[in-house]
Amino acid sequence: MLPKNGGQMIYLRKAFGGLLSFLSCYLLHVLLGGLRRAIGFLTFGKYFWAVFYDNADDVPEWANRILCIVVCWTIMSLITIYPNLTLKIIDAVTFFKMASLALIIILGFVHLCQGHTENITVGFENTSWKPQEWGEAWNSVLWAYNGWISLSVMLGEVKDPRMLPKIVAISMTIVTILYVLAVTSYHIVLDMDTMMSGSALASKLAGKKMGQSGEVFYAIAVAVSTLGNAMCASLAASRFLQAGGRGGILPGCFGLVNKRFKTPMFSLLYVMVASTIFISFGNVFKLINTASFTSFAFTSLCAVGLLVMRRKFPDLPRPVQVSLLYPIATIVMGVYLFIIPWITNWSMCLLWTGLTLAGVPVYFVCVRGYYRPKFFVSLSESFTSIAAKILNSE
C-alpha cells in the first residue's frame, strides 16, 4: 500500500503522524542502530571459536570482540563498495543455510529411526508455566523471525511490491517448518542438559552423529549463516536511515548517497560505528531481550495503525486485503511481550522507555522546527555539506 523505503517509519507516519514515526526511527535505528548487527556478529564469534576449541566459552571475551569488530568493518566495507556482490553472497549463504538445516533434520530423524527415544520421552518434563518465563521464551523465538521486517524497509527498491505478501508467506512457511524440525532433531539427539546450555547445538549434534569433522563443519556453517544475517540487517538498516534523512525525519547527512558506488555511505558508516559500540559492551542474550522489548512495541503500533488506516483512509488503494484477526492477534501478543519485561527487568524497561520519551522534545525542536535556533540549522547544513565532500556523496 505504501511502496517506499523506510518500512514501519513510513507506515506509522501515515497512520499517526510524524512523532511516532520519528520515535521508531530514533529508538530502533539511532539509539539501537547496531543492536541486531552486534547480535549477529557476536553469535558468529561464538561459532567461529567452536571450530578451534571444544568449549567456545574458554576464549577470552576481548579476543572474541576484536574478531567480531574486524569482521563487522570488513562486511560493511563490502556492502558499501560492492552492493551487488553482497546480494549474491546473501543468496548463496541462504541456500547453504537451508541445506545445512535439512542435513540436521535428516541426522536427527535417522537417530530416531535407530530406536533412540530416550531424550524426547523426557523432553518436556519440569516445563515452567510462569507467564514471565514464557514471555522471555517468546521474545527469543520471535526474534528469530523478526528479520523479515527488512523486506518492508527496502520496499521502494522492489520491482513489484505486490509480491511482498506472497514472498513473506512462502518464505515464513518454509523457515518455520525448517526451524521446528531442526529443533525437534536437537531434542532427539541431545540430552536436556546439553539443550539447556544453548551453546553451539548444531555442532554438538553433528559431532555426535558425524564425528569431529561434522562438528567443525557445522561450526563453520552457523558462523557463515550469522554473517549472512548481519549482511541483510546492515543493508536494510542503512536504507531505513537513508529514508529518514531524505524524508526529513533525520539530519540530511543520513540521506547522502555516494556518487560512485550509489550506496548510502554515511548511513552505513553510522551502522558500522553503532555495531562496534554494541559489540564492545554487549552480551548476546541480554541484547536480544532488550531489542525484543523495544522492537515489538512498535510492531504492535503498526498493527494498530492498520485498524486506524482502514477508518482514516477507507478509499486508499489496497493491493492486499487481510483479515482483522492478524492485526488483533499481533496487538494482543505485543501487549503481552511489552508487559512481561516490566515484571522481570523493570529497571532496563524504565531506562529504554526514558530514552524513547527523550526523543519527543528532539522531534519537536529538531524535526518540526519549533524553537529551533538558527545556529542549529546552520550547523546541521554545514555538517551535511562537509560529510558530502568527504564521502563523495550527494
LINKA-V906545 format. One record per helix or strand of 2 or more residues. SS is the DSSP state (a for helix, b for strand). FROM is the first residue (numbers start at 0). TO is the last residue. If there is no record, write none. Layout:
ss=SS from=FROM to=TO
ss=SS from=FROM to=TO
This chain:
ss=a from=7 to=15
ss=a from=17 to=30
ss=a from=34 to=49
ss=a from=55 to=57
ss=a from=60 to=80
ss=a from=82 to=112
ss=a from=119 to=121
ss=a from=130 to=152
ss=a from=154 to=156
ss=a from=160 to=188
ss=a from=191 to=196
ss=a from=200 to=209
ss=a from=211 to=245
ss=a from=251 to=254
ss=a from=264 to=280
ss=a from=283 to=311
ss=a from=323 to=343
ss=a from=345 to=366
ss=a from=373 to=389
